[in-house]
Amino acid sequence: MTFDLPHPEFREALAAEPVIAVVRAPSIPDAPALCAALAAGGITYTELTFSTPNVVPHLRAAVAAGHRVGAGTVLTAEQAKDAIDAGVSFLVTPGLRPEVAEAAHDAGIPVVLGALTPTEVATALDLGTAAVKIFPAKAFGPGYFKDLRGPYPGLPLVASGGVNAGNAADFLAQGALAVCAGTDVVPPDVVAAGDWDEISRRAAAFLAALRTSA
């Protein structure tokens, strides 16, 4: 069984660099510097979330600096359009958000819709998701990804929620296309403090753990 999902180029690029840094912080002092610090550690996909106050200017600044940036925790069409206007490369939702999917399709950019159950996965496919974010991934663990690939062989799944350096390789080994790195790589207090050297160190350590476990 194959799935005719939009934006194969997005999935191909993500498969080559299968880690997205998901930033949830009370403040971001310098979004381009944050993205540069992550890239210096080897993580080139950054997701800035709408749970961060006043995130749209940060998205715009990071995009303008040439970084590969997506908007996360997108819940409404208005948020989606604001992020798209800022120039993001992709949108991510925590759950099924048809209006966000529609805004992404209208703009011609990938959307990664959140789901957990097999029924929600099917709905995400119906809504034209480019990949399915399984959230929270820690709820059922890496083995759940292998289970989902039974009825959905080859379906691109992204593990988010509770993923860390100790288990990320297991999610990939069980069939995840990519993983989302949260507080393991971008702790809110470290981001807010602008400690970019520590962010680079954490990014490099996360990737090193992936390679060691592969």
N, C-alpha and C positions, 0 to 999 in steps of 0.2 A: 504494500500500500504506500502510495506517495501522496503528499499533501501539496497542493498548488498554492503556496503561500507567497505573498508579495515580498519584494526586496531581498532576493537571494544574495545580492552583493553585501548586504548588511550582515547576513548570517555567515557568509564566507569570511568576511573580515573579523567577525567576532570569534569564529572558530580558531582563527590564527592567533588571536590574542584574547583568550577566554576569561578575562577578569575585568569586571566593572567596579570601580570604586564608588560606593554610594555615600554621599556626604549628607549627614544630618547634623547641623551645628547651630548653636545659638547665634553665631555671627561668623562671617568669613571676611577677614581683613583684606585679602587680596586674592580674588578667584584665579586670575591668570598664574600667579605664583604658586597657588595650591596645585593647579593642574600641571604646572611645570615640575613641581616637586614629585608628584606621582609619576610623571613620565620619566623623570630621572631615575626612579626606582623600577621602571619597567612597565608601569600600568598606564596605558594611554587612553582608556575609556573612563570618563568621569561622569557621574550622574549627580547633578545638584538638585536637591529635592525642594518641593514647595513647603515642606515642613520647616525649612530655614526661612526666617523672616526676610522679606524684601529680596527674594531670590532672583527676580528677573534681571535687575542690573548686573548681578554676578554672572548670570548666564550670558548676557550680552558681552560683558568684558572678556570672559573666557573664550567665547567664540571669536571675537575680534582679534584675540591674540593667537588664533590659529589652532586651538585645542579641539579635540574630539569630545564634544560635550552633549549630554542628553539631559532632559528634564524628568525628574521622578516625582512620585506621589502626585501625579496629575489626576485630579478628580473631576474637573469641569471643562466644558468647552472653552470657557473664557481663559482658564489657566493654560489650556493647550494652545490657544491662539496667541497668548502673550509669549509663551515659550517659542513658538514657531516664529513669531515676529522677531524674537531675539536671535534667531538663527540656529537653533539647536539641530542636532543630527538625528535625534530619535526621542520618543516619548515613552515613559514607563508608568504603568498604573499599579496600585496595590491590589486591585480587584477588577471586575468586569465593568467597564465604563464605555457604553456605546457611543456617547457623545464625544468622548475623547478620540475613540477610534475613527469616527467620522471626520473630525477635524484633521487628524493625521492623514487620512486618505485624501482629503481635499487638498492638502498641502504637498502630498506626494512624499511624505517621510515615514519611516517605520514606526510602528507602535508595538510595544511589548506589553500585552495585557496580563494582569495578575489573575491567577486561578489556583485552586487547591484540589478540588474533587474532579473525577473524570467527567462529570456533567459540565462543570465550569470550563474545563479544558475544551470540550466540544463547542461550547458557546463562544469561547475566545476564537476558535477556528472560524466559526460562522461570521464573526465580526471582522475577520481579515487581519488578525494579528500576524506580525512578522516572526514572532517566537512567543512562547508562553512562559511567563514567569511563575514558577511554583513558589507560593508564599503562604505561610512561613515554611520554608523547606525543612526546618528542624522539627516540625510537627511529626513527620513520619520518617525522616532521615534519608540517607542516600539510597537505601533499598527501594524506596517508593518510586524513584526515577526508573529503575529497572522494571518495576510493576507496570508503570504507565506506558512503557514502550511495548508492552504486550498488545493492548488494543490500539496503541498509537505508534507503530514502528516508524522510526526515523523522524518523529516529531521533535523540532528544536525546543528544548526546555532550558530555562535559566533558573538556577537555584538561588533563592534570596531569602534571607532571614535565618540567623543562626549559623551562617557559614563562616568558618575561620580557617587559619592556617593548618589546623590539625585535621579538618575533615573535608576541605575543599577538593582534594584529589579524589576522595571517595565519591563525591557527587559527580565529578567528571567521568570517573571510571564506570559508574552505574548509568551513564547515558546523558548527563547534562551537557548541553552545548557550551555553557559558560556558567560562571558563578559570580555572585555579587559580594564584594568585600566591604564590610561596614566598619564597625568600631575596631576591628582587628588592625585595620590599616589607617582609618581616618577617625580616631577618637574625637568627639566633639570638643573637648577641652584643648587638645593639641591643635586642632584646626583653628579654634578661636584665638589661641595664643600666637598663631602664625609661626609655629616651629616647623619650618619646611624641611630642615635636615632630618628631623625625626619622622616626618611623613615619608620622605624618600627611603629612609632606613626600613620603615615598616612595610612599604611597598615591595622593596627588594627581598625582605625576609619572607613575605607571603609567597612570592613567586619562587623563591628558593625552596620553600617547603613543598610547593607543587611539583617541582622538578625532582626533588628527592623521593617523593612518594610515587611518582609515575612509574 
